[in-house]
């Protein structure tokens, strides 16, 4: 404990400056893009400013994560921006806890990767300056949405994110398919904005505050939940469903494939999942309304099942990934509806990283498919291997339940169910032996990894 105290003394918290820094540096990068579009700055200089700004935002997020390690969660309140009449006032405030820190680190890391990737991807394109400005503005709006504690600022950042993303989707106005899909997305986003506006106004008017921590704390202290809170929770759930492109308003996400690949990566990894982030932030409000939870579970399950099945029939790589995103967002909303918010947040982080990598690496998938087509089919594991893997997984889960609960006082069922699946998969993958010696006829090893090595040599 004394070591922690000494570290806190050596590292005083600089939360206000750290939290404001990321959106500001992104705006600086967007301003450089505007200057390049006006021919007042060379394009390569605009890219240089954008890359420096994205890297600086990542550094600020890393410092925030280190700062959060040695300091308690904090709410930083600023001046009053404007009054909302009888509903209260909008105050500039920032929230600094584990969820916001991890989300900020995720967004800035993806932003840095996407900006670095975009410089080579957009090389020679005459629309580069506009792309730089719109990309940096989108990242600024997303980071502001993540760090703010004010529900009004959250709403404004939510709307600005939609408009900035619309600019990226319509980067090439001559592509009619892209314009039509972006128009559909624009209409769906405005519907989501209206539902979020209604939910925020009802929640703020009933609790007397537009600060998310104060509003959530007021709702948690209510013995009898009024009808307005139920309506607010239901509207928030509808807004999250629309933002996450769930059935039946999922069509625009499938059709926006005309946008550049980095834009698709940003959309699927950092923007679509903001609905889940909003539900995690306002989990207490959602839990007060069983109708909202039932809606999330029903829509999430239906979307996950249907989109997963449709995904298996798509042959286009990006369309396949788009259906995958709809299905994964359905799983995440289902988890929120069931009250598993920690699992939903883990799902959000993992899906964002995976989907960004999948889109940015989609160009190499064609070569990967060609390589797999040259390989013989891999043998399926035999029944004894499956039985042994399942038994081993059950033994590990049972031992974990017996040991984990008495020592740590925690319910280990969910943890060791995940371990069960992982351990079973690892045993199954290792069930097919790789004999490095030659066979009876002098043939080389027929294991799939050895065949891959030989193919790569060719």
C-alpha angles and dihedrals in degrees: 000000000000090000090054091050091051091050091050089053092049093046109043113193115263095179100143093054094041096050094046093047101073098057091042096054090047089053089052089054090049090051089053089053090052090051090050090050089053089050091243092116131036116253093239089053090052090053090048092054091046093051092047091048093050092048091047090052090052090050091051089050091051090051088049090054092050090045091051090054092064101033136058122249111286140197113209113202122200136180125310109267099193142330124256094202116234091000094067133249137305112239125188105241138153131213122218117188139116097281094049092045094052092044092049090049090050095049095046092046092051090044092054092049094046094048091050091047093046094058092065094034094054096040110140095009112132090216093064098110093052090046092053093050096046094045093051092046090053091051091048092053093047094049091047089052090051099050102037122102095192116096091210093053088045089055092048092048089048090055094043091052090056093049094046091049090049088058090054093048091052094045089123106044092183092066102090095191091054092048093050093048091047089051090054090049090048092055093047091048092052090052089051090048091054093050091047090049091053092047094048094047093048093046094047095045093049097045096037094232138080093203107107095220093050093045093050091046091051092050092049090055095052115110093193117031111221122228092250091063090051090051091047092051091048092050091049090052091050090049091052091049091053093045092051092052097241127170127321094015096050100100097094093058091056093048102048092084092116090077119096115277094248089055090053089050091051092045096049097037105036113017110035092056094056088095090063091047090054091051091051091051093050097035093132091057093048092049091059092065118060090188091061091048092048090050091052092048095046097046093040094051093045093048093045094052098042096042092046090054093045091048090063090060098051119100099186111092098218093042089050090053091047092056088047090055092052090051094047092048087051090055090049094051090047089054090051091049090052091051095249095132096152090054090046091053091049088049090051094052095045095045093049093054093043096047094046089052091046094053096041090048096043091104091065093047091083091059090046091053091049090051093050091049089062092055125085116247114278116245116252117238115264124244096257090056091051092049093048092049092050092048092049090050092050091049091051091048092048093048090047092051091049095046103032099051099051095042102039100021092229133129103248098182097103093040095052094042085062089046089050092057094043094047092047092050092048091051091047092051090049095045093086105076122221110221107197091191122089121262129244093280095044094260117151122248112297096206113128095240091053091048089052092053091051091048092051090052089055 
